[in-house]
Every structure is written in C-alpha cells, then in structure tokens.
C-alpha cells in the first residue's frame, strides 16, 4: 500500500480466519493504520463500540453474526461509518446485497493488496466528503447564529439553516444510492447477469423516485402563485385521495376508511392544493405502521370530513406508532422527517402553508404506540 494512507486512522478488521487477520494487520499497520482485530461478528460489534474505528473491514461469511448482519448493526449505530466487505468468488450475490445496505465496497479472496488499497481509498474519500459537508454545515450554522443576533427574522434564518442541513443529508443519501445502483448495473453488464441488472435497475428507480419527490416537494413549498379558489364539494379532494391510496392500503394491509360529509355544502377552496394536503397526511398515517412490531395489530386509517361551526374539518386518524416528544415540538416548523432516507421533510411544512393560505389551521394529537390524529380546519365560505 502507498503513502496515501492517513496515519492514526483506526481500522477494525473482522475475520474468522486467523491467517487473514495476521497478514492484513501487518499490511495495514505498515501503511500507517492503527488496526484492531476481532475473530467473529459478535466480538467485532463489541470492539466497534469500544474502539470507535474510522473504517471497518469484515468477512461476509462468519459463524454467528455474519458480515451482512454486522454491517446492518454498525450502520444502525453510526450511519457515517464506512464498511468494506471481504467475499469469496462464489459470494457475489451477498456482495451485491451488502451494497444495498450501504457497504462502501467489497474485495474478493484471495485479497490483492491493490484492491485493498483501492477500497480503503474509496472509503477514505467518502469519509472526507462527509467531513467536508459537516464542516460546511457547521460553518453555515455559525453564520446563521451570527445573523440571528443582527436581524429580527431570526426564526426564519434558523429554519433556513436547518433546511439546508437536512437537504444536504437527503441529497447525500440519494447520491450514495445512485452510486451503489450504478455499480450493481455495471456488474450486471460486465458479467452479463440479468439478476444484477434487475437489482441495479430497481435500486436506480427507487433513487429516481426520491429525487422526483424531493423536487416536487421543493416546488410545492416554494410556489408563490395565488391559489385557484373555486366553489367545490369538500368531499371531492378526500374522495380523490381515497381512490388514489386504496391500492397502497391493500398492499400494506391497512383498513383505509373514508367518512364523507353528509351535508351538501359547497365552499371556496383550491381543490388540488387541498388534495395535496390531505394526501400528505394520509401518506404519513400509512407510514406510521412501518415501525409497528405487533403482528396482531389491525392497522386502521380513517379520513373524516365534517362541517362544524361554519368550518370544513378534515381529520386523518391512525392507530400506528405515534410521534415522540422531540419531533412534536417542531413537526410543522422545521425541515424534519421521521422516515429516514425515504422522507424529504417538506410534507407537513407544505401542508401547513397551504392551510394557512386558506385562512385555516392544522393541529394534531398523538400518543406513543396508540396513534395520531391530524385535523385541518378551513372556513366554510360561499364567496371569496
């Protein structure tokens, strides 16, 4: 390995073959790395927690906790850690699977020193990019804090800073996903393997969907054109959402029910904007079951439309996981998502903006493990 290696960087090497551990330890230490060893996945996880390495190199097939499971657990503890997988020539399917769980790269046995150096350099490059992004975001936060002291619009500046930070994280995740999917596609083309081509394309489509959603959410939130108010049946946007989401409800085994307003009253609203608002709430209600582990739970989402005290009231109820106290404080105000890589953070902000432009209000009630209810109230108006 060349002098490009960064001294004092710590690498955790996990492999159940003692010979491989010894040889790689000598190779890596001669390149200037601090190396710690573990003979299996369980010991590797304990060493990772204790030593806080910068890079992990792990065999993919081991007794007990295998490399894939170790990768998942490490990423759960620290998503920024770069993990390189060691695999045999016959384990290509597992190698591809590891990329789907955000492994940095994989190298095959017998291990070539050039391949090892290349994989580590790639991991170091990704670490450097992450550190640069963090540095830029730290600088931005400092700038926002300084401006916050000088300007009256401090809350807006803080929100802008949080939005940029959140968007940087979302874009970084998408970029990483595109890189992984392009690698799988290249492997499929190189080896003429239809399975890899299919896997790579499915990964690519998922990331394209994320880019599309992020772009649309940005456009919806930033749109400054005046709403198109028309005299509408308040049930119409709710029925459209019901029709759109019925198939997804069946896929997710959710009892999705619409209770329409029985009073025949029309009101001025932007039907498309109200459709988007209700759709955001229903989509979030569906996603509230993603972390539910109770197999006996009957998943229920109810969309209710009423007229109460000269107001149109839309209510979306679920019996999912609920919202924790930390997120409750800023659910409408900050760029925030509870969906990890699948969320953009603009949904509820956009919904709140639309409802306020209707001179209405949105609020919610929630209880952990019991569910949530989001309530939209807009004035019942027969003229604008």
C-alpha positions as CSV (number, residue, x, y, z in Angstrom):
1,X,0.0,0.0,0.0
2,X,1.2,3.5,-0.8
3,X,1.9,6.5,1.5
4,X,-1.6,7.9,0.7
5,X,-2.8,6.1,3.8
6,X,-3.7,8.5,6.6
7,X,-1.7,7.9,9.7
8,X,-3.6,7.4,13.0
9,X,-6.7,6.3,11.2
10,X,-8.2,3.3,13.0
11,X,-9.4,0.2,11.1
12,X,-11.4,-2.6,12.6
13,X,-10.7,-6.0,10.9
14,X,-13.2,-8.8,11.5
15,X,-12.5,-12.3,10.1
16,X,-12.8,-15.8,11.4
17,X,-9.6,-16.9,9.7
18,X,-6.6,-16.2,11.9
19,X,-4.1,-16.2,9.0
20,X,-6.0,-13.5,7.1
21,X,-6.2,-11.4,10.2
22,X,-2.4,-11.6,10.8
23,X,-1.5,-10.9,7.2
24,X,-3.9,-7.9,6.8
25,X,-2.9,-6.5,10.2
26,X,0.8,-6.4,9.1
27,X,-0.1,-4.9,5.7
28,X,-2.4,-2.2,7.2
29,X,0.0,-1.3,10.1
30,X,2.9,-0.9,7.6
31,X,0.7,1.6,5.7
32,X,0.3,3.7,8.9
33,X,-3.1,2.5,10.2
34,X,-4.0,1.6,13.8
35,X,-5.5,-1.8,13.5
36,X,-7.8,-3.7,15.9
37,X,-8.9,-7.3,15.3
38,X,-12.0,-9.4,16.0
39,X,-12.4,-13.1,15.2
40,X,-16.2,-13.0,14.6
41,X,-19.2,-10.7,14.2
42,X,-20.2,-10.6,17.9
43,X,-16.6,-9.7,19.0
44,X,-16.5,-7.3,16.1
45,X,-19.6,-5.4,17.2
46,X,-18.2,-5.1,20.8
47,X,-14.9,-3.9,19.5
48,X,-16.6,-1.4,17.2
49,X,-18.5,0.1,20.2
50,X,-15.4,0.2,22.3
51,X,-12.7,1.4,19.8
52,X,-14.7,3.7,17.5
53,X,-12.8,2.8,14.3
54,X,-13.0,5.0,11.2
55,X,-13.3,2.1,8.8
56,X,-14.5,-1.5,9.2
57,X,-13.3,-4.4,7.0
58,X,-15.3,-7.6,7.6
59,X,-15.6,-11.0,6.1
60,X,-19.1,-11.6,4.7
61,X,-19.4,-15.2,5.8
62,X,-18.8,-15.9,9.5
63,X,-20.4,-18.1,12.2
64,X,-22.9,-16.4,14.4
65,X,-23.3,-12.8,13.4
66,X,-22.3,-12.8,9.7
67,X,-20.9,-9.8,7.8
68,X,-24.2,-8.6,6.4
69,X,-25.8,-8.5,9.9
70,X,-22.7,-6.8,11.3
71,X,-22.9,-4.2,8.5
72,X,-26.5,-3.5,9.4
73,X,-25.9,-3.2,13.1
74,X,-22.9,-0.9,12.6
75,X,-24.8,1.3,10.2
76,X,-27.6,1.4,12.8
77,X,-25.2,2.6,15.4
78,X,-23.4,5.1,13.1
79,X,-24.6,5.5,9.5
80,X,-21.4,7.5,8.7
81,X,-19.0,4.6,9.2
82,X,-17.6,3.1,6.0
83,X,-17.6,-0.7,5.9
84,X,-15.7,-2.8,3.3
85,X,-16.8,-6.4,2.8
86,X,-14.5,-9.4,2.1
87,X,-16.1,-12.1,0.0
88,X,-15.3,-15.3,-1.8
89,X,-15.7,-15.5,-5.6
90,X,-18.9,-17.5,-5.1
91,X,-20.5,-15.0,-2.8
92,X,-21.2,-12.3,-5.4
93,X,-24.9,-12.2,-4.5
94,X,-24.1,-11.4,-0.9
95,X,-21.6,-8.8,-2.0
96,X,-24.3,-7.0,-4.1
97,X,-26.7,-7.4,-1.1
98,X,-24.1,-5.7,1.1
99,X,-24.1,-2.6,-1.2
100,X,-27.9,-2.3,-0.8
101,X,-27.1,-1.9,3.0
102,X,-24.6,0.9,2.1
103,X,-21.3,-1.0,2.3
104,X,-18.6,1.2,0.9
105,X,-17.1,-1.6,-1.3
106,X,-16.2,-5.2,-1.4
107,X,-13.0,-7.1,-2.2
108,X,-12.6,-10.8,-3.1
109,X,-10.4,-13.6,-1.7
110,X,-7.5,-14.1,-2.2
111,X,-7.1,-10.4,-1.2
112,X,-5.0,-8.4,-3.6
113,X,-3.1,-5.5,-2.0
114,X,-4.0,-3.2,-4.8
115,X,-7.7,-4.0,-4.5
116,X,-7.5,-3.5,-0.7
117,X,-5.7,-0.1,-1.1
118,X,-8.3,1.0,-3.7
119,X,-11.2,0.0,-1.4
120,X,-9.7,1.8,1.6
121,X,-9.0,4.9,-0.5
122,X,-12.6,5.0,-1.7
123,X,-13.8,4.7,1.9
124,X,-11.4,7.5,2.9
125,X,-12.7,9.7,0.1
126,X,-16.3,9.2,1.3
127,X,-15.2,10.0,4.9
128,X,-13.5,13.2,3.6
129,X,-16.7,14.2,1.7
130,X,-18.8,13.6,4.8
131,X,-16.4,15.6,7.0
132,X,-16.4,18.4,4.5
133,X,-20.2,18.5,4.4
134,X,-20.3,18.6,8.2
135,X,-17.7,21.3,8.2
136,X,-19.6,23.4,5.7
137,X,-22.9,22.8,7.7
138,X,-21.1,23.8,10.9
139,X,-19.9,27.0,9.3
140,X,-23.4,27.6,8.0
141,X,-24.9,27.2,11.4
142,X,-22.3,29.6,12.9
143,X,-23.2,32.1,10.1
144,X,-26.9,31.7,10.8
145,X,-26.3,32.3,14.5
146,X,-24.3,35.4,13.8
147,X,-27.0,36.8,11.5
148,X,-29.6,35.7,14.1
149,X,-28.2,38.3,16.5
150,X,-28.3,41.1,14.0
151,X,-31.6,40.5,12.3
152,X,-35.2,40.4,13.6
153,X,-36.1,37.4,11.4
154,X,-34.1,35.1,13.5
155,X,-36.6,32.2,13.4
156,X,-36.6,32.2,9.6
157,X,-32.8,32.1,9.4
158,X,-32.6,29.2,11.8
159,X,-35.2,27.3,9.7
160,X,-33.2,28.1,6.6
161,X,-30.1,26.7,8.2
162,X,-31.9,23.5,9.3
163,X,-33.5,23.1,5.9
164,X,-30.1,23.4,4.1
165,X,-28.6,20.8,6.6
166,X,-31.5,18.5,6.1
167,X,-31.4,18.8,2.3
168,X,-27.6,18.2,2.3
169,X,-28.2,14.9,4.2
170,X,-31.1,13.9,1.8
171,X,-29.1,14.7,-1.3
172,X,-26.0,12.8,0.1
173,X,-28.2,9.7,0.7
174,X,-29.6,9.9,-2.8
175,X,-26.2,10.3,-4.3
176,X,-24.9,7.4,-2.4
177,X,-27.8,5.3,-3.5
178,X,-27.3,6.2,-7.2
179,X,-23.6,5.3,-6.9
180,X,-24.5,1.9,-5.4
181,X,-27.1,1.2,-8.1
182,X,-24.8,2.2,-10.9
183,X,-22.1,-0.2,-9.5
184,X,-24.6,-3.1,-9.5
185,X,-25.7,-2.2,-13.1
186,X,-22.0,-2.2,-14.2
187,X,-21.5,-5.6,-12.6
188,X,-24.6,-6.9,-14.4
189,X,-23.4,-5.5,-17.8
190,X,-19.8,-6.8,-17.2
191,X,-20.9,-10.3,-16.2
192,X,-24.0,-10.4,-18.4
193,X,-26.0,-11.2,-15.3
194,X,-29.7,-10.4,-15.6
195,X,-30.2,-10.6,-11.9
196,X,-27.7,-7.9,-11.2
197,X,-29.2,-5.8,-13.9
198,X,-32.7,-6.2,-12.4
199,X,-31.4,-5.4,-8.9
200,X,-29.4,-2.4,-10.1
201,X,-32.4,-1.0,-12.0
202,X,-34.7,-1.5,-9.0
203,X,-32.3,0.4,-6.8
204,X,-31.9,3.1,-9.5
205,X,-35.7,3.5,-9.8
206,X,-36.0,3.9,-6.1
207,X,-33.5,6.8,-6.0
208,X,-35.1,8.4,-9.1
209,X,-38.4,8.4,-7.2
210,X,-36.7,10.1,-4.2
211,X,-35.2,12.8,-6.5
212,X,-38.6,13.3,-8.1
213,X,-40.4,13.6,-4.7
214,X,-37.7,16.0,-3.3
215,X,-38.0,18.2,-6.4
216,X,-41.9,18.2,-6.3
217,X,-41.9,19.0,-2.6
218,X,-39.5,21.9,-3.1
219,X,-41.6,23.2,-5.9
220,X,-44.8,22.9,-3.9
221,X,-43.3,24.6,-0.9
222,X,-41.7,27.4,-2.8
223,X,-44.7,28.1,-5.1
224,X,-45.8,31.7,-4.7
225,X,-48.6,31.7,-7.2
226,X,-52.0,32.6,-5.9
227,X,-54.2,29.7,-5.1
228,X,-57.0,28.9,-7.6
229,X,-60.1,29.2,-5.4
230,X,-63.2,27.6,-6.9
231,X,-66.6,26.6,-5.4
232,X,-66.1,22.9,-4.5
233,X,-67.7,20.0,-2.7
234,X,-65.4,19.5,0.3
235,X,-65.7,15.7,-0.2
236,X,-64.1,15.8,-3.6
237,X,-60.4,16.1,-2.6
238,X,-61.0,13.4,0.1
239,X,-62.6,11.0,-2.4
240,X,-59.7,11.6,-4.8
241,X,-57.2,10.7,-2.1
242,X,-59.3,7.6,-1.1
243,X,-59.3,6.4,-4.7
244,X,-55.5,7.1,-5.1
245,X,-54.5,5.3,-1.9
246,X,-56.8,2.3,-1.8
247,X,-54.4,0.1,-3.7
248,X,-51.5,1.0,-1.4
249,X,-53.7,0.4,1.7
250,X,-54.3,-3.2,0.5
251,X,-50.5,-3.7,-0.1
252,X,-49.7,-2.5,3.4
253,X,-52.7,-4.4,5.0
254,X,-54.3,-1.2,6.2
255,X,-58.1,-0.7,6.7
256,X,-58.5,2.6,5.0
257,X,-61.9,4.2,5.5
258,X,-63.5,7.5,4.3
259,X,-66.3,9.0,6.2
260,X,-67.6,11.8,3.9
261,X,-69.5,14.9,5.0
262,X,-73.3,14.2,4.7
263,X,-74.3,17.9,4.5
264,X,-74.5,19.1,0.9
265,X,-72.5,22.3,1.2
266,X,-70.0,23.9,-1.2
267,X,-67.1,26.0,-0.2
268,X,-64.4,28.0,-2.0
269,X,-61.0,26.2,-1.9
270,X,-58.1,25.3,-4.2
271,X,-59.1,21.6,-4.7
272,X,-55.7,20.5,-6.0
273,X,-53.8,22.1,-3.1
274,X,-56.3,20.6,-0.5
275,X,-55.8,17.2,-2.3
276,X,-52.1,17.5,-1.7
277,X,-52.5,18.5,1.9
278,X,-54.8,15.5,2.7
279,X,-52.6,13.2,0.7
280,X,-49.6,14.2,2.8
281,X,-51.4,13.4,6.0
282,X,-52.8,10.1,4.7
283,X,-49.3,9.1,3.5
284,X,-47.8,9.9,6.9
285,X,-50.6,7.9,8.6
286,X,-49.7,4.8,6.4
287,X,-46.0,5.2,7.2
288,X,-46.9,5.3,10.9
289,X,-47.1,1.5,10.8
290,X,-43.6,0.9,9.4
291,X,-42.1,0.6,12.9
292,X,-45.0,-1.4,14.3
293,X,-43.9,-4.8,15.5
294,X,-47.2,-6.1,16.9
295,X,-48.3,-8.7,14.3
296,X,-51.8,-8.8,15.8
297,X,-52.5,-5.1,15.3
298,X,-55.4,-4.3,13.0
299,X,-54.0,-1.4,11.1
300,X,-56.6,1.4,10.7
301,X,-56.5,4.8,9.0
302,X,-59.7,6.9,8.9
303,X,-60.3,10.0,6.8
304,X,-63.2,12.0,8.1
305,X,-64.9,15.1,6.5
306,X,-67.3,17.2,8.6
307,X,-68.8,20.7,8.8
308,X,-68.6,22.1,12.3
309,X,-69.4,25.8,13.3
310,X,-69.0,27.2,9.8
311,X,-65.8,25.3,9.2
312,X,-64.8,22.4,7.0
313,X,-62.9,19.9,9.1
314,X,-60.7,17.1,7.7
315,X,-59.4,14.5,10.2
316,X,-56.9,11.8,9.5
317,X,-56.6,9.2,12.3
318,X,-54.3,6.2,12.6
319,X,-53.5,3.7,15.3
320,X,-49.8,3.5,14.5
321,X,-46.6,4.3,16.4
322,X,-47.4,7.9,17.3
323,X,-44.9,10.8,17.4
324,X,-42.2,11.2,20.0
325,X,-41.8,14.4,22.1
326,X,-38.7,15.6,20.3
327,X,-40.4,15.7,16.9
328,X,-43.7,17.0,18.2
329,X,-42.1,20.3,19.1
330,X,-41.1,21.2,15.5
331,X,-43.3,19.0,13.3
332,X,-44.7,21.9,11.3
333,X,-41.9,24.4,11.6
334,X,-38.6,22.7,10.7
335,X,-37.2,20.6,7.8
336,X,-37.8,17.3,9.7
337,X,-38.7,13.8,8.7
338,X,-39.4,10.6,10.7
339,X,-38.9,8.5,7.6
340,X,-35.2,8.3,7.4
341,X,-33.9,8.1,3.9
342,X,-37.4,7.8,2.5
343,X,-38.5,11.2,3.7
344,X,-37.9,14.8,2.3
345,X,-39.1,16.8,5.3
346,X,-41.2,19.2,3.3
347,X,-44.6,17.4,3.5
348,X,-46.1,18.9,6.7
349,X,-44.4,22.2,6.2
350,X,-46.1,22.4,2.7
351,X,-49.4,21.3,4.2
352,X,-49.3,23.9,6.9
353,X,-48.5,26.6,4.3
354,X,-51.5,25.6,2.1
355,X,-53.9,25.5,5.1
356,X,-52.8,28.9,6.3
357,X,-53.3,30.3,2.7
358,X,-56.9,29.0,3.1
359,X,-57.1,31.1,6.4
360,X,-57.3,27.8,8.2
361,X,-55.4,25.9,10.9
362,X,-53.9,22.5,11.3
363,X,-53.2,20.7,14.6
364,X,-52.6,17.2,15.8
365,X,-53.0,14.8,18.8
366,X,-50.7,11.9,19.3
367,X,-49.8,9.1,21.8
368,X,-46.9,6.8,21.5
369,X,-48.0,3.2,20.4
370,X,-51.6,4.5,20.2
371,X,-51.6,6.6,17.1
372,X,-52.1,10.1,15.9
373,X,-54.8,12.4,14.6
374,X,-54.2,15.4,12.3
375,X,-57.0,17.9,12.0
376,X,-57.4,20.5,9.3
377,X,-59.9,23.3,9.7
378,X,-60.7,25.8,7.0
379,X,-63.6,28.4,6.8
380,X,-66.8,27.4,5.1
381,X,-67.1,30.2,2.5
382,X,-69.7,30.6,-0.2
383,X,-67.8,33.6,-1.7
384,X,-64.2,34.9,-1.9
